[in-house]
């Protein structure tokens, strides 16, 4: 009995130590994005649909304080003056530009984090591990939002100014000979979709069996070189490739190329990114294919047919490193779609995690028996038949929010995120 308690205590201690270390690592990566940032950038609203990067930084501290210090530890709010400013439902996005300085916000983060870590070290992690892992992913997700808002701001600069920001493309791998036709057939059968792990967010739960008929899916995400053929063929001018909603979006947006397009051969082997769901759908139709459903994407990325089991990551159950995929701002840009052979799925798909998010054909909805956590507004309010599911993560996704079962969701007209796609048939 004493030995069992000792083993249990040791496991609890290691779990807590691992989570606290992840909190520290994640925060260091978040703050790195604000290194040498000026106050104008800190407060700038780059797009009407997105808050300034400074708001996201303050919101991270606010959320930690709310869920750990106030609701769990029953402590009073440390900074009541920030409650309305940083609450997700507090102010409209266009009113979030009146922010404390970066220095004041850093002070806010530091004070809250010191209290949080003290509480975590003194309390038992077993009953709170799911909440802690949720908050770690919450910061990870807002950190990625900060990355694409900063990219939006760089993209809005003149071409001359852009040269100071764009890095050389990481294209160490040779150009693919004919990736357009390289598809992998996935045989009919059941697979396990979703996850029951403590990491799993409410919309990933619960793991369940899904049967799919035989289908084929691209080995790689669509590259810039492939997408260029669509552009050169007048794809943005020909309504035959566009759905009714897509054509209406195109007329309103007046788009002629992806948002983050660079017409440079050095990028041709990299995935196209900054495309809306409508653009992805139009390209798929142009080449006689379609977008994969969420289930098709997840099976191809996570299912090990030989072992008849689900993998947490395409390569296995070991968390992502710099050898597996482009993530965690390692390069702060896209990389060649064939640059990470160690990241292949059991079926041989490349780049399913990291590099760019991938649009799917599916609408975002809850799985059977869905139960919201930690609050209804996190996922459930988006089960409205207006948000498409994206899978896989991007070059800015933190490792704690990167796995095959993870689900992202956006309106089909959004192209500001780091999103690309692959096709199915």
N, C-alpha and C positions, 0 to 999 in steps of 0.2 A: 504493500500500500504506500509506504514512504517512497519507495523507488518510483512508483507510478506518479506520485505527486511531484517528485523531483524532475522526472521527464517532462511532465506537463508544464511545470514552471520554466524549465529550460526552453521548451518550444515557444512558450508565450514571450519569454524574454528575447529570443531571437527574432520572433515576428515583429515585436515592438521596435527593436533595434533596426531592423530592415526598413520598416515604414518611416521611422524618424530620419534615417539616412536618406531615403527617397525624398522626403519633404525638403531636406536641406539641399540636395542636388537639384531638385526641380526649381527651387527658389533662386539658386545661383544662376541657372539658365534663363529664368525669367528676367532677372535684374540685368543680365548681360545685354539684353535687347535695349536697355535704357542707358547704356554706357555712352557718355558724351552727348546725350540728347539735349537739344535746346528746348526752351519752354514753349515755343511756338509749335513745334512738332508734337510735344507732349499734350497740348490742348486741341490740336487741329482735328476737325471732323472731316475726314477724307471723302466720305460718302454718306448720303442721308440715311442709309440703312445700318450704319455702323457707328458705334461710339468712339470718341477719341481714345488713343492708346492709354492715356493717363487715367481715364475712367476705369478701364479694365484692370489696371494695376491696383487702384483703390478698391475696386469691387472684390478682388481676390482677398484682401485683408478683411473687408466687411463680412464676407461669407464665412471665413474661418472663425471670426469673432462670434458671429450669429450662432453657428451650429455647434461649435466646441465650447466656447467660453460662456455664452448666454444660455443656450438651450440644453447643453449637456452638463456643464460644470455649475450652472445656476449663478453665474457671476453677473454683475451689472454691466451694461454696455459701456465700454471704455471711452468711446467717442460718439456720443449721441448726436452731435452736430453733423455727422456724416451719414446718418441712417437714411434720410430721404435721398441724398445725392447718390449713394452707391447701391441702393436696393435696386434689383432688376426691374421692379414695378414702381420705382420712385418718380423719376423724371423722364420726359420724352428725350430721345437721343439728341435732338438739337439743342437741348438745354443742359447738356452734360459737359459743355465746354468751359464753364466757369468752375475751374478746379483749383484745389490747393496746389502749390508749387510741387515740383518733383522732389525737392528736399523734404517738404512737409509730408508728402505721400510716403516717402521712404521711411520717415520716422513712424508714421502710422503702421506700416507693414512690420517694422522692427519690434514695436511695442506689442502688437498683437501676437506676432510669432513667438516672442520670448515667453509670453503667458501660455500660449498653446503648447509649446514644447515642454514647459514645466509641468503642465497638466498631464500631457501624454506620458511623461516619464514616471509620474506618480500613480497613474491609474492602470487598471487591468485592461489589456487590449482586446481580450476575447469578445467582450460584449460590444465593443465599439469599433472593431476592425473594419467592418463594412463602411461605416461613416467616414473613417479616416481615409480609406482607399477612394471613396467617392470624392472627398475634398482634394486629394492629390490629383485626381483626374480633372476635377473642376479647374484647378490652376493650370494644368496642362492644356486644357481646351482654350482657356482665355489667353494663354501664352501664344498659342497658334493663331488666335484671332489677332493679337497684337502684331504678329509677324506678317499676316496678309494685309492689315491696314497700313503698315509701314511700306509694304511692297506697292500698294495702291498709290501711296504718296510719291514713291519713286517713279512709278509709271506715269504719273501726271506731270512730271517735269518735262522740259523740252528735250529733244534728242541729244543736244549738246550736253545738257546737265546729266542725262541718263548715263552717258559714257563714264561718268565718275562713280556710278553706283553698280552697273552691271558687271559681274565677274566673268572671267573666261569660262566657257562651258566645260564641264567635266565629261569629256568624250574619249576616254582612254580606250574604249572598246571599238572595234571596227564597225563600220556601217553594216547594218543587216542587209543581206543579199536581196531578199524579197519577203519581208515580214508581213506584207499585206495578206499573203495566202497561208501563212503558218498558223494553223489552228490545231487544237487538241480535242480529240473526241472523248467525251465523258460518258461512260456506259450507263445505261438505265439502272436504277436501284435506289435503295434508301441510304440516307446519311443523317448524321446528327447535326442539327442547326441550333445556334444559340449557345448559352453557357449558364451554368449554375454556380460558378466560382464567386468568391467574395469580391473579386475585382469587377464582376459583371454589373453593369448599370441596369436599371430597372427594365429598359427596353430590350436588353439582350436576353432576359430571362423569360421562360425557362428553357433549358435544352430540350429539344423535341425531335422526333423522327419526321423526315420529309422524303417522299418518293418523287423522283424526277425521271422522266423519259430521257433517252439518249439525246445529247446535244453536243455542239462543238463551240469552243471558245478560243479567242485569240491567245497565243502564248505570251504576247507582250501588249502593253498599253499602246494605243495609237500614237505614232511618232509625229514629230513636226513635218518630216519629209512626206509621210503618208497624207497628213492633213493638207499639205500644200497642194496636192493633186486636186482635192476638192475645191480649194480656193481658185486654182488656175482654170478649173473647168466651169467657173462661174457659179459655184455652189451657193454663194450668198445672193445670187440674183435670180435663181431658178426656183419657182414655187413648188415644182414637182417633188423636191426632196424634203419639203417641210410640211409638218402637220399644220392644221388650221391655227392652233394656238401658237406654234412656232413661227409661222409666217406673220402673224399679228405682232408677236414680240419683235421680230426682225424689222418690220416696218417702223415700229416705235423706237427701237434702239438704234437703227441705222448702222448696224455692225457690218464690217467688211472683213474682219479677221479676229482671232482670239484676243482677249484683253491683254495678255502678256506676250504677244507675238513678237519674235525677233527674226527678221528675214535674213538669216545668217546660216550658211551650211554647217557651221560648227555646232548648231543646235539640232540638226536634222535627226540625229539618233536619240534625242531626248523626247520624252512624251509631250504632246501638246497639252497646254494648261491654260487656265483662264477661259474655259468654255462653259457655256450654260448647258443645261440638259437638252434644250432645244437644238443647239448646235451639234451636240453629240448624237442626238436622234437623227438629224438631217444627214450627217456624215454616214451613219450606219446604213441608212436607206440608200444613199448614193453608191455604196459598195455592195449592195444587195444583201446586207446583213441586218442585225437588230441589236439593241442593247440587251445584255443578259439580265434576267431577273435577279433579285437579291439572293435567292436560294441557289441559283445556278452559279453565281459568283462565289458564294461561300463554300459550296461543295468543291469547286475547282481549286479553291485556295486552301482549304483546311482538311479535306477528307483523305484519309489514307486507305485506299481500297484494299490493298494487300493485307493490312493489319485489321481492317474493318473497325477503324476508330477515328475519332476527330483529333486533330492536332490544334493546340492553342495558337501556334504560328505556322505558317506554311512549311517551314523547315523542321518543326518539332515542337518541343515544349520549353526550350531555352529562350529567355527574353532576348529581344533584338539587340544586336551590337552593330558596330560600324562595319562588320564583315557581312552582315545579312541584308541590309537595306539602307537606303538614304533617308534618314530621319533625324530628329532632335537637333536640327540646324547644323548638322555636320558640315555641309557644304553651302548652306543658305541659298540653294538653287536646285534646279532639277539636274539629274544625271542621266547618262545613257541607259536605255531600258534593259540592256543586257550586261550591265556593269556588276551585277551581284548574283553570280551563279550559285553561291551558297544559300541564297534566299529562295530558291525554287520550291514550289509545292510538290507534293507527292506525284501529281499529274504532270509536272514539268512547267508550270506557269512561272514566269518571271515577274518581279516587281509588283506583286499583289499587295505587299505592305510597303509604305513609304513612297517617296517620290511625288506622286500625285494621287489625290482622292479619285475614285472612279464612280461615275454615275451608273445607276442601275435603272431598270425599267419599273421597279416597284415603288408603290406609294408607302410612305412611312406609317406603320400601324403597330399596335401591340400584339404580342403573341398570345395564344390562348391562356387564360388564367392570369393575365397581366395584373401586377400590383405595383402601384406607384411608390417610388422611394427617391429621396427622402421627403419629397413633396410633389403634389399633383402637377405643378407647373413645369417640372423638369422635362418630362417626355409627353405626358398624356394630352396636354393641350395642343400638341402638334399632330395628333391623330385625326387630321381634318381633311384628308384626301387632297391636300394642297402642297405637300412636301414629298420630294423624291428621296429615296435612300441612296447614300454614297457609302462606299466601302473602301477600306485599305489604308487610309492615312496619307500624309504628305511628307515632304522634306522637313517640315516644321513641326510635325507631330512628336510629342514626347513619348518615350518608351512605355510609360504607364497608361497611355491611351491608345496603344497600338497592338492589335490582335485581330484575328480573322473574324471573330464574332462581333466586333465593335461596329456600331451603326451611327452614321452621321446623317443629317437631313437638312435639306434646303429647298426653297421654292425653285421650280425649274428655270426661272428667268435669271437666277443669280449666277454671275460669272466672275465675281471678285475673289472667290475662294480658290485655293490651289487644286483645281479639279480638272481631270482628264477623263479617259474612259477606254474600255476595250470592247470589242464586238463579240456577238454570239450568232449562232445559226442553228 
